[in-house]
Each structure stands twice: as C-alpha cells, then as structure tokens.
Amino acid sequence: MKFFVDTADVGDIKDLLSTGLLDGVTTNPSLVAKSGRQFKEVIAEICALTEMPVSAEVSAVDTDGMIAEGELLANIAENVVVKLPLTLDGLAACAHFKRKKIMTNVTLCFSANQALLAAKAGATYVSPFIGRLDDINLEGSDLIKDIRKIYDNYGFETKILAASIRTANHVTQAALAGADVTTIPPAVIKKLAQHPLTDKGLEQFLNDWKATGQSIL
Ligand code: G3P
C-alpha cells in the first residue's frame, strides 16, 4: 500500500520525505487555508520538493470551471494530480482530463456507486473518506472493501486512495480492506512506528549492551 501525506504544510512534508516512507502528497482547500499560504505558490513549492504525485483541488463546481482551473493547476508541474469533487460536473471534468492524460483524484467519495462512477470516468485515484463515515457511526472500512471488490470484478484501473484517516487503526483497516493508497495526516504517520513494547525492548537491549562494555565502532 502506498503512503501519501495529507497536508499542505511544507515543513511536515520535508520532514516526512526524509523518512523514505512517502509515495505522494494530497492537499484540499481546508488544508491550504490552514497553511495560510497562497494556493498556487504552495503547490509549486511542494512539487519542487518531490516528483511524487501531489493532489491539488479545484474550487469551481461547474465542469467548465473545473477544467479551466484544473488545466492551470496541471501546468504548475507534471506531478500535479487534479483533485475534483465527486459530482456529475466533477465526473465530466474527470473524463476530460482522462482524455488529456492528466492525472485526477476524485474526492469526497462516500458510496460504492460514487466510486463506480469515478472509475467509469477514468479517475486515476478515488478518495473514499473513511473517517467522516466513522464520524457518523458508519463503518468506513466497509466502503473500501466494497470498492475493492467492485474494481476487481471489472478490472478498473482507478486506484483506491483511502482518505479522511483519523487514527493508526484506520491505516490498518485500509490496508486490510485492500486500498491501493492511504493518505495520512503527518501526526498519524509518526504514530505508526510507535509501540510501547518496542520502546521497552530497545531500552532493555541498550542497557544489556552497555553492561558488556563493548562498542561496535
Ligand atoms: O484531504 C482529503 C481527506 O483526507 C480529508 O479528510 O475528513 O480529515 O478532512 P478529513
């Protein structure tokens, strides 16, 4: 499963790129607003840091507007993935970008039927929001499982990008459900490697090693 980081914070992206764990970046209008930065500038800066896919979301809601904005965003860098809302207008724009061989991420997906439409529109990625489903007491991971089965039934090439990740458990659930990618907030990525027994075991190893009086170098 590929790991994307879900942020527009350039500092967090730089830190996580150095871990070698990242395969891409996703942003959305809320994350860009949180960054306090000019949208096109921050996307250009992120794309200068990495050649990995970087999702940048349009603000228009009509097909022509999405196409105009998406083409401008795609011109910022070759690794820009145009992010489009899962609406009929967004799907029409998605089909346009498919014909133009521009990568797309169809977002705000909350049902298997929506994901089926995204695949039929030729989306590169579809972003089912599992955290927001959990927030209303539904099982977000079940959606990933349903999409995985539907896409495998018909050989759709669209990649399932599990989004709206709130916890480390969500990452596990997305992997078990067969997501191709999960996009994870920086704080959650950092938690994935943590376990108290690892810390305890390492402390014991180091204490026992220190008692030998040896050094490796
Ligand atoms: O960026 C898309 C998605 O990951 C946002 O998730 O629910 O935390 O706003 P959320």
Residues whose N, C-alpha, C, O or C-beta is under 5 A from the ligand:
A	BS01	G3P	D6 T27 N28 G131 R132 A163 S164 I165 T183
